[in-house]
Amino acid sequence: MLPVAAAWVTAHLAPLPSYGMRLALAAVVATVVAAWGERRHAVRIAQLREWVRRVGAGERVSPPLREGAPDAVDDLGADLGTMAEALGDGLMRLENERDRLEAILAAMVEGVIVIDRSGTILRASARVAETFGTAAGRALVGLRLWDLSRDVEFNTVVREALASQRPAVREVELRGAVQLHLEVAVGPTADGSAWVLVLHDVTETKRLERVRTDFVANVSHELRTPLTAIKGFAETLLSSGFADRERALHFVSIIDRQAGRLSRIIDDLLILSDLELGKMRVQRRAVELEPIVREVVELLGEPARRGGVALAIDLSPELRVDGDPDRLTQVASNLLDNAIKYTPPGGRVRIAGRALEDGSAVELSVEDSGVGIPAEDLPRLAERFYRVDKARVRERGGTGLGLSIVKHIVQAHGGSLRFDSRVGTGTTVTVTLPAAADG
């Protein structure tokens, strides 16, 4: 009779969420049925079955107890009720802990994977799917870690940790459609039944480190070039004297030019530093753009004529922006100066402006007919000291900071900077600035 009763009770307890709870109640009720017999306690057993069914459906109900003197079935029903209550509370606590763990994993920037000793994934945070580029909605639990990642270096770190039974921390590079640098920490759980992988994305840190290294190397080179010239010609003057006045004047003029170049580099570095740290105030007001552009064109007219570059202005006097006139002068000057440097003799540079259709912003563009810029270099144009044609710009005396200064000034105005270029055709740099309010 015990197997029949156990099968019946288990079927009626199927809706219960906890396997342990279903099994415990089924076993106890089946023992009751076997001990007293369905005929002797048919009504009481039927009531107990109904109570078990309702508990299995998720209801919180007390077991059926008779008023007056309780019999053995009542005593057992009361004990079952107490056990069901305790199991339900325990299950609720476990569910709360699970929900809290899921919330913590979802909020973590790092990817977290829990695997068993054979490498099967037991749990994975949402960040993991994004890191490895798996399809959205794909279930990771149950997969082998080696099926999730085919990267040899990553898998080696995990396999070595599992084999040695010792925690490991190593930096690896995932080489896929998007290259990522990960700091991978692998360690066992307290009971050793599972292993936890924490994946910290250090790609941006690596990029910033590369930018910092490049900046130090570039600024050292840029400062060394004029300093070397100044020191060399000063030593020549000291060693040979000033007997040859014409020769001495030539050396002094070179020293003066190189000192000016050094001063410009330092000034630009200070300006860029103030912009990045927010120390340079941007005093915005309604500004007419056309007078600023004409002033800059007049200042750079002579260098353009020496280089054989024709300048053209296509700007409406009605264009007004919400900006700082001094900072906007820097923007126009750096863009125009840069275009002149990259345009060969016989070329042209055009500076134009227009209001967007919705009237919210004004576009100022500088278009040249120069050599153009390869597509792979466009994303890096606004980096400090980044140059496409290093030899040509250094020959013309550029600091390599102009576009970086432009980017920060434009961002301080709430605007944007865009580059469009084709090799052999020319380049257009477009600045979008907020339009001045009417009135």
TALIN-V413773 format. One record per residue. N is the residue number from 1. PHI is phi as a letter, one per 30 degrees, with the letter a starting at -180 (none if undefined). NEAR is the number of other ideal C-beta (glycine too) atoms within 8 Angstrom. D_CENTER is the distance of its C-alpha to the mean C-alpha in Angstrom with 2 decimals. Layout:
n=N phi=PHI near=NEAR d_center=D_CENTER
n=N phi=PHI near=NEAR d_center=D_CENTER
This chain:
n=1 phi=none near=7 d_center=64.80
n=2 phi=d near=9 d_center=61.71
n=3 phi=d near=6 d_center=59.68
n=4 phi=d near=7 d_center=60.54
n=5 phi=d near=12 d_center=59.59
n=6 phi=d near=11 d_center=56.35
n=7 phi=d near=8 d_center=55.34
n=8 phi=d near=10 d_center=56.23
n=9 phi=d near=15 d_center=54.35
n=10 phi=e near=11 d_center=51.23
n=11 phi=d near=7 d_center=51.22
n=12 phi=d near=10 d_center=51.50
n=13 phi=c near=15 d_center=48.73
n=14 phi=e near=8 d_center=46.18
n=15 phi=d near=7 d_center=44.06
n=16 phi=d near=11 d_center=43.36
n=17 phi=d near=5 d_center=39.67
n=18 phi=c near=8 d_center=40.56
n=19 phi=d near=5 d_center=42.45
n=20 phi=d near=7 d_center=43.99
n=21 phi=d near=14 d_center=45.29
n=22 phi=d near=13 d_center=46.80
n=23 phi=d near=9 d_center=48.47
n=24 phi=d near=10 d_center=49.87
n=25 phi=d near=18 d_center=51.38
n=26 phi=d near=12 d_center=52.68
n=27 phi=d near=9 d_center=54.41
n=28 phi=d near=11 d_center=56.03
n=29 phi=d near=14 d_center=57.25
n=30 phi=d near=13 d_center=58.51
n=31 phi=d near=9 d_center=60.46
n=32 phi=d near=12 d_center=62.02
n=33 phi=d near=14 d_center=63.12
n=34 phi=d near=9 d_center=64.60
n=35 phi=d near=6 d_center=66.37
n=36 phi=c near=9 d_center=68.13
n=37 phi=i near=9 d_center=68.39
n=38 phi=d near=7 d_center=67.48
n=39 phi=d near=5 d_center=71.12
n=40 phi=d near=6 d_center=71.87
n=41 phi=b near=10 d_center=68.80
n=42 phi=e near=8 d_center=67.90
n=43 phi=d near=6 d_center=67.17
n=44 phi=d near=11 d_center=65.27
n=45 phi=d near=13 d_center=63.22
n=46 phi=d near=8 d_center=62.47
n=47 phi=d near=9 d_center=61.23
n=48 phi=d near=15 d_center=59.10
n=49 phi=d near=12 d_center=57.65
n=50 phi=d near=9 d_center=56.79
n=51 phi=d near=12 d_center=55.09
n=52 phi=d near=14 d_center=53.08
n=53 phi=d near=10 d_center=52.09
n=54 phi=d near=9 d_center=50.85
n=55 phi=d near=13 d_center=48.91
n=56 phi=d near=13 d_center=47.38
n=57 phi=d near=7 d_center=46.31
n=58 phi=j near=6 d_center=44.36
n=59 phi=d near=6 d_center=47.04
n=60 phi=c near=3 d_center=47.86
n=61 phi=b near=7 d_center=51.69
n=62 phi=d near=5 d_center=54.41
n=63 phi=d near=10 d_center=56.65
n=64 phi=d near=10 d_center=60.10
n=65 phi=b near=9 d_center=62.65
n=66 phi=d near=8 d_center=66.34
n=67 phi=d near=3 d_center=67.99
n=68 phi=j near=4 d_center=70.79
n=69 phi=d near=4 d_center=71.21
n=70 phi=d near=8 d_center=68.15
n=71 phi=c near=8 d_center=68.74
n=72 phi=d near=6 d_center=66.72
n=73 phi=d near=12 d_center=64.44
n=74 phi=d near=11 d_center=63.62
n=75 phi=d near=9 d_center=62.85
n=76 phi=d near=10 d_center=60.57
n=77 phi=d near=13 d_center=58.91
n=78 phi=d near=11 d_center=58.22
n=79 phi=d near=8 d_center=56.74
n=80 phi=d near=14 d_center=54.57
n=81 phi=d near=10 d_center=53.38
n=82 phi=d near=8 d_center=52.45
n=83 phi=d near=11 d_center=50.61
n=84 phi=d near=11 d_center=48.77
n=85 phi=d near=8 d_center=47.73
n=86 phi=d near=8 d_center=46.46
n=87 phi=d near=13 d_center=44.60
n=88 phi=d near=10 d_center=43.04
n=89 phi=d near=8 d_center=41.87
n=90 phi=d near=8 d_center=40.48
n=91 phi=d near=11 d_center=38.68
n=92 phi=d near=8 d_center=37.19
n=93 phi=d near=8 d_center=35.96
n=94 phi=d near=8 d_center=34.37
n=95 phi=d near=8 d_center=32.67
n=96 phi=d near=8 d_center=31.38
n=97 phi=d near=8 d_center=30.04
n=98 phi=d near=8 d_center=28.40
n=99 phi=d near=8 d_center=26.78
n=100 phi=d near=8 d_center=25.57
n=101 phi=d near=8 d_center=24.13
n=102 phi=d near=8 d_center=22.33
n=103 phi=d near=8 d_center=20.91
n=104 phi=d near=8 d_center=19.75
n=105 phi=d near=11 d_center=18.09
n=106 phi=d near=8 d_center=16.36
n=107 phi=d near=5 d_center=15.04
n=108 phi=d near=10 d_center=13.78
n=109 phi=d near=5 d_center=10.22
n=110 phi=d near=10 d_center=12.04
n=111 phi=d near=14 d_center=13.85
n=112 phi=b near=15 d_center=17.60
n=113 phi=b near=14 d_center=20.48
n=114 phi=c near=12 d_center=24.15
n=115 phi=b near=14 d_center=26.69
n=116 phi=d near=9 d_center=30.44
n=117 phi=d near=8 d_center=32.36
n=118 phi=c near=6 d_center=32.61
n=119 phi=j near=11 d_center=28.87
n=120 phi=d near=10 d_center=28.96
n=121 phi=d near=14 d_center=25.94
n=122 phi=c near=8 d_center=27.17
n=123 phi=a near=9 d_center=23.99
n=124 phi=a near=11 d_center=20.29
n=125 phi=d near=12 d_center=17.42
n=126 phi=d near=7 d_center=15.52
n=127 phi=d near=12 d_center=12.36
n=128 phi=d near=14 d_center=14.70
n=129 phi=d near=12 d_center=15.44
n=130 phi=d near=8 d_center=11.89
n=131 phi=d near=12 d_center=11.64
n=132 phi=c near=10 d_center=15.05
n=133 phi=i near=8 d_center=14.94
n=134 phi=d near=8 d_center=18.02
n=135 phi=d near=4 d_center=19.63
n=136 phi=d near=5 d_center=18.85
n=137 phi=i near=4 d_center=21.53
n=138 phi=d near=7 d_center=22.70
n=139 phi=d near=6 d_center=24.28
n=140 phi=c near=12 d_center=23.24
n=141 phi=d near=8 d_center=25.93
n=142 phi=j near=6 d_center=28.93
n=143 phi=d near=10 d_center=27.26
n=144 phi=d near=9 d_center=27.75
n=145 phi=e near=14 d_center=24.69
n=146 phi=d near=8 d_center=25.95
n=147 phi=d near=5 d_center=25.83
n=148 phi=d near=11 d_center=22.16
n=149 phi=b near=9 d_center=21.24
n=150 phi=c near=5 d_center=23.49
n=151 phi=d near=10 d_center=21.80
n=152 phi=d near=6 d_center=24.76
n=153 phi=d near=8 d_center=23.10
n=154 phi=d near=12 d_center=21.16
n=155 phi=d near=12 d_center=24.33
n=156 phi=d near=8 d_center=26.48
n=157 phi=e near=13 d_center=24.75
n=158 phi=d near=15 d_center=25.39
n=159 phi=d near=9 d_center=28.89
n=160 phi=d near=9 d_center=29.96
n=161 phi=d near=14 d_center=28.96
n=162 phi=d near=11 d_center=30.89
n=163 phi=d near=6 d_center=33.80
n=164 phi=d near=7 d_center=34.13
n=165 phi=h near=6 d_center=33.45
n=166 phi=b near=5 d_center=31.51
n=167 phi=d near=8 d_center=27.91
n=168 phi=b near=12 d_center=25.64
n=169 phi=b near=7 d_center=22.40
n=170 phi=a near=7 d_center=21.13
n=171 phi=c near=8 d_center=18.24
n=172 phi=b near=11 d_center=18.04
n=173 phi=c near=9 d_center=16.47
n=174 phi=d near=13 d_center=16.11
n=175 phi=c near=5 d_center=17.69
n=176 phi=b near=9 d_center=17.22
n=177 phi=e near=3 d_center=16.26
n=178 phi=b near=5 d_center=12.77
n=179 phi=d near=8 d_center=13.16
n=180 phi=b near=10 d_center=11.27
n=181 phi=c near=13 d_center=12.51
n=182 phi=b near=14 d_center=13.34
n=183 phi=c near=10 d_center=15.54
n=184 phi=c near=16 d_center=17.99
n=185 phi=c near=10 d_center=20.44
n=186 phi=b near=13 d_center=23.46
n=187 phi=a near=8 d_center=26.28
n=188 phi=d near=9 d_center=29.13
n=189 phi=d near=9 d_center=29.78
n=190 phi=e near=4 d_center=32.72
n=191 phi=d near=4 d_center=35.26
n=192 phi=i near=6 d_center=33.94
n=193 phi=d near=6 d_center=33.95
n=194 phi=b near=11 d_center=30.22
n=195 phi=b near=14 d_center=27.33
n=196 phi=c near=11 d_center=23.83
n=197 phi=c near=14 d_center=20.78
n=198 phi=c near=9 d_center=17.65
n=199 phi=c near=14 d_center=14.63
n=200 phi=c near=10 d_center=12.17
n=201 phi=d near=12 d_center=9.20
n=202 phi=c near=10 d_center=9.98
n=203 phi=d near=9 d_center=8.75
n=204 phi=d near=7 d_center=7.13
n=205 phi=d near=8 d_center=10.33
n=206 phi=d near=9 d_center=12.40
n=207 phi=d near=8 d_center=11.43
n=208 phi=d near=8 d_center=12.29
n=209 phi=d near=8 d_center=15.32
n=210 phi=d near=8 d_center=16.40
n=211 phi=d near=9 d_center=16.17
n=212 phi=d near=8 d_center=18.18
n=213 phi=d near=8 d_center=20.65
n=214 phi=d near=10 d_center=21.14
n=215 phi=d near=10 d_center=21.69
n=216 phi=d near=8 d_center=24.28
n=217 phi=d near=8 d_center=25.98
n=218 phi=d near=11 d_center=26.12
n=219 phi=d near=12 d_center=27.33
n=220 phi=d near=8 d_center=29.88
n=221 phi=d near=8 d_center=31.13
n=222 phi=d near=12 d_center=31.33
n=223 phi=d near=10 d_center=33.27
n=224 phi=d near=8 d_center=35.43
n=225 phi=e near=10 d_center=36.69
n=226 phi=d near=13 d_center=38.53
n=227 phi=d near=10 d_center=39.55
n=228 phi=d near=8 d_center=41.14
n=229 phi=d near=11 d_center=43.06
n=230 phi=d near=12 d_center=44.21
n=231 phi=d near=8 d_center=45.34
n=232 phi=d near=8 d_center=47.05
n=233 phi=d near=12 d_center=49.08
n=234 phi=d near=9 d_center=49.94
n=235 phi=d near=8 d_center=51.31
n=236 phi=d near=9 d_center=53.27
n=237 phi=d near=12 d_center=54.82
n=238 phi=d near=6 d_center=55.73
n=239 phi=d near=6 d_center=57.31
n=240 phi=c near=8 d_center=59.24
n=241 phi=i near=5 d_center=60.11
n=242 phi=c near=6 d_center=60.45
n=243 phi=d near=5 d_center=63.73
n=244 phi=d near=7 d_center=62.25
n=245 phi=d near=7 d_center=61.12
n=246 phi=d near=6 d_center=59.59
n=247 phi=d near=8 d_center=57.51
n=248 phi=d near=10 d_center=56.46
n=249 phi=d near=8 d_center=55.38
n=250 phi=d near=8 d_center=53.25
n=251 phi=d near=11 d_center=51.50
n=252 phi=d near=10 d_center=51.00
n=253 phi=d near=8 d_center=49.48
n=254 phi=d near=10 d_center=46.94
n=255 phi=e near=12 d_center=46.13
n=256 phi=d near=8 d_center=45.73
n=257 phi=d near=8 d_center=43.33
n=258 phi=d near=12 d_center=41.17
n=259 phi=d near=10 d_center=41.21
n=260 phi=d near=8 d_center=40.10
n=261 phi=d near=12 d_center=37.23
n=262 phi=d near=12 d_center=36.24
n=263 phi=d near=8 d_center=36.51
n=264 phi=d near=9 d_center=34.26
n=265 phi=d near=14 d_center=31.51
n=266 phi=d near=8 d_center=31.76
n=267 phi=d near=8 d_center=31.91
n=268 phi=d near=12 d_center=28.80
n=269 phi=d near=10 d_center=26.91
n=270 phi=d near=8 d_center=28.14
n=271 phi=d near=11 d_center=27.25
n=272 phi=d near=13 d_center=23.69
n=273 phi=d near=9 d_center=23.38
n=274 phi=d near=9 d_center=24.87
n=275 phi=d near=13 d_center=22.58
n=276 phi=d near=7 d_center=19.37
n=277 phi=d near=6 d_center=20.91
n=278 phi=i near=5 d_center=22.27
n=279 phi=d near=7 d_center=25.80
n=280 phi=d near=9 d_center=27.07
n=281 phi=d near=4 d_center=28.22
n=282 phi=c near=10 d_center=27.94
n=283 phi=c near=5 d_center=31.20
n=284 phi=d near=7 d_center=30.87
n=285 phi=a near=9 d_center=33.94
n=286 phi=d near=7 d_center=35.45
n=287 phi=b near=13 d_center=35.88
n=288 phi=d near=8 d_center=37.77
n=289 phi=d near=14 d_center=35.77
n=290 phi=d near=11 d_center=38.75
n=291 phi=d near=7 d_center=40.54
n=292 phi=d near=13 d_center=37.43
n=293 phi=d near=14 d_center=36.99
n=294 phi=d near=9 d_center=40.73
n=295 phi=d near=9 d_center=40.80
n=296 phi=d near=12 d_center=38.03
n=297 phi=d near=12 d_center=39.80
n=298 phi=d near=7 d_center=43.02
n=299 phi=d near=7 d_center=41.56
n=300 phi=c near=13 d_center=40.09
n=301 phi=d near=9 d_center=43.08
n=302 phi=d near=6 d_center=44.91
n=303 phi=e near=9 d_center=42.15
n=304 phi=d near=12 d_center=41.72
n=305 phi=d near=8 d_center=45.49
n=306 phi=d near=6 d_center=45.66
n=307 phi=d near=9 d_center=43.01
n=308 phi=i near=8 d_center=44.80
n=309 phi=c near=12 d_center=41.95
n=310 phi=d near=7 d_center=42.92
n=311 phi=c near=13 d_center=41.02
n=312 phi=b near=8 d_center=41.01
n=313 phi=c near=10 d_center=39.93
n=314 phi=b near=7 d_center=39.33
n=315 phi=b near=11 d_center=38.50
n=316 phi=d near=8 d_center=40.12
n=317 phi=d near=6 d_center=41.55
n=318 phi=d near=4 d_center=40.43
n=319 phi=d near=13 d_center=36.70
n=320 phi=b near=10 d_center=35.48
n=321 phi=b near=13 d_center=32.02
n=322 phi=c near=12 d_center=30.75
n=323 phi=a near=13 d_center=30.00
n=324 phi=c near=11 d_center=31.20
n=325 phi=e near=9 d_center=33.93
n=326 phi=d near=6 d_center=33.52
n=327 phi=d near=13 d_center=29.79
n=328 phi=d near=15 d_center=30.39
n=329 phi=d near=11 d_center=33.12
n=330 phi=d near=12 d_center=30.71
n=331 phi=d near=13 d_center=28.42
n=332 phi=d near=13 d_center=31.42
n=333 phi=d near=11 d_center=32.93
n=334 phi=d near=12 d_center=29.95
n=335 phi=d near=14 d_center=29.33
n=336 phi=d near=15 d_center=33.07
n=337 phi=d near=12 d_center=33.66
n=338 phi=d near=13 d_center=30.90
n=339 phi=d near=15 d_center=32.38
n=340 phi=d near=14 d_center=35.86
n=341 phi=d near=10 d_center=34.85
n=342 phi=c near=12 d_center=33.46
n=343 phi=c near=14 d_center=36.42
n=344 phi=d near=7 d_center=39.54
n=345 phi=e near=6 d_center=43.07
n=346 phi=j near=4 d_center=44.29
n=347 phi=d near=12 d_center=40.88
n=348 phi=b near=10 d_center=39.80
n=349 phi=b near=17 d_center=37.03
n=350 phi=b near=11 d_center=36.73
n=351 phi=c near=18 d_center=34.98
n=352 phi=b near=10 d_center=34.86
n=353 phi=b near=14 d_center=33.68
n=354 phi=a near=8 d_center=33.65
n=355 phi=c near=10 d_center=32.83
n=356 phi=d near=11 d_center=30.65
n=357 phi=e near=4 d_center=32.72
n=358 phi=d near=4 d_center=31.57
n=359 phi=i near=6 d_center=32.35
n=360 phi=d near=6 d_center=29.06
n=361 phi=a near=10 d_center=28.08
n=362 phi=b near=15 d_center=29.67
n=363 phi=c near=12 d_center=28.58
n=364 phi=c near=14 d_center=29.81
n=365 phi=b near=11 d_center=29.73
n=366 phi=c near=13 d_center=31.15
n=367 phi=c near=12 d_center=32.35
n=368 phi=b near=15 d_center=33.98
n=369 phi=c near=9 d_center=35.95
n=370 phi=d near=11 d_center=34.71
n=371 phi=d near=8 d_center=33.64
n=372 phi=i near=11 d_center=30.27
n=373 phi=b near=12 d_center=26.90
n=374 phi=e near=8 d_center=25.62
n=375 phi=e near=6 d_center=22.69
n=376 phi=d near=5 d_center=20.65
n=377 phi=c near=10 d_center=21.08
n=378 phi=e near=10 d_center=20.08
n=379 phi=d near=5 d_center=16.29
n=380 phi=c near=7 d_center=17.35
n=381 phi=d near=11 d_center=20.32
n=382 phi=d near=9 d_center=19.07
n=383 phi=d near=9 d_center=18.21
n=384 phi=d near=10 d_center=20.88
n=385 phi=i near=12 d_center=23.91
n=386 phi=d near=10 d_center=22.55
n=387 phi=b near=9 d_center=25.57
n=388 phi=d near=8 d_center=26.51
n=389 phi=c near=8 d_center=30.21
n=390 phi=d near=7 d_center=30.51
n=391 phi=d near=6 d_center=34.29
n=392 phi=d near=9 d_center=35.07
n=393 phi=d near=12 d_center=33.00
n=394 phi=d near=10 d_center=34.24
n=395 phi=d near=6 d_center=37.70
n=396 phi=c near=7 d_center=37.26
n=397 phi=i near=5 d_center=35.88
n=398 phi=d near=11 d_center=32.28
n=399 phi=c near=10 d_center=29.95
n=400 phi=i near=11 d_center=26.71
n=401 phi=c near=12 d_center=25.15
n=402 phi=e near=13 d_center=26.34
n=403 phi=d near=11 d_center=23.44
n=404 phi=d near=11 d_center=20.97
n=405 phi=d near=14 d_center=23.36
n=406 phi=e near=15 d_center=23.61
n=407 phi=e near=10 d_center=19.87
n=408 phi=d near=11 d_center=19.82
n=409 phi=d near=14 d_center=23.12
n=410 phi=d near=14 d_center=22.10
n=411 phi=d near=10 d_center=18.94
n=412 phi=d near=10 d_center=21.33
n=413 phi=d near=14 d_center=23.51
n=414 phi=i near=5 d_center=20.89
n=415 phi=c near=11 d_center=21.27
n=416 phi=b near=7 d_center=19.49
n=417 phi=b near=13 d_center=20.23
n=418 phi=b near=8 d_center=20.82
n=419 phi=c near=11 d_center=22.40
n=420 phi=b near=7 d_center=24.80
n=421 phi=a near=12 d_center=26.89
n=422 phi=b near=6 d_center=29.20
n=423 phi=d near=8 d_center=30.82
n=424 phi=i near=5 d_center=34.46
n=425 phi=c near=7 d_center=34.20
n=426 phi=k near=11 d_center=32.28
n=427 phi=b near=13 d_center=29.19
n=428 phi=b near=11 d_center=28.40
n=429 phi=c near=14 d_center=26.03
n=430 phi=c near=11 d_center=25.59
n=431 phi=c near=15 d_center=24.76
n=432 phi=c near=12 d_center=24.50
n=433 phi=b near=15 d_center=25.89
n=434 phi=d near=12 d_center=26.96
n=435 phi=d near=13 d_center=30.62
n=436 phi=d near=10 d_center=33.15
n=437 phi=d near=6 d_center=34.64
n=438 phi=d near=3 d_center=38.21
n=439 phi=k near=2 d_center=41.01
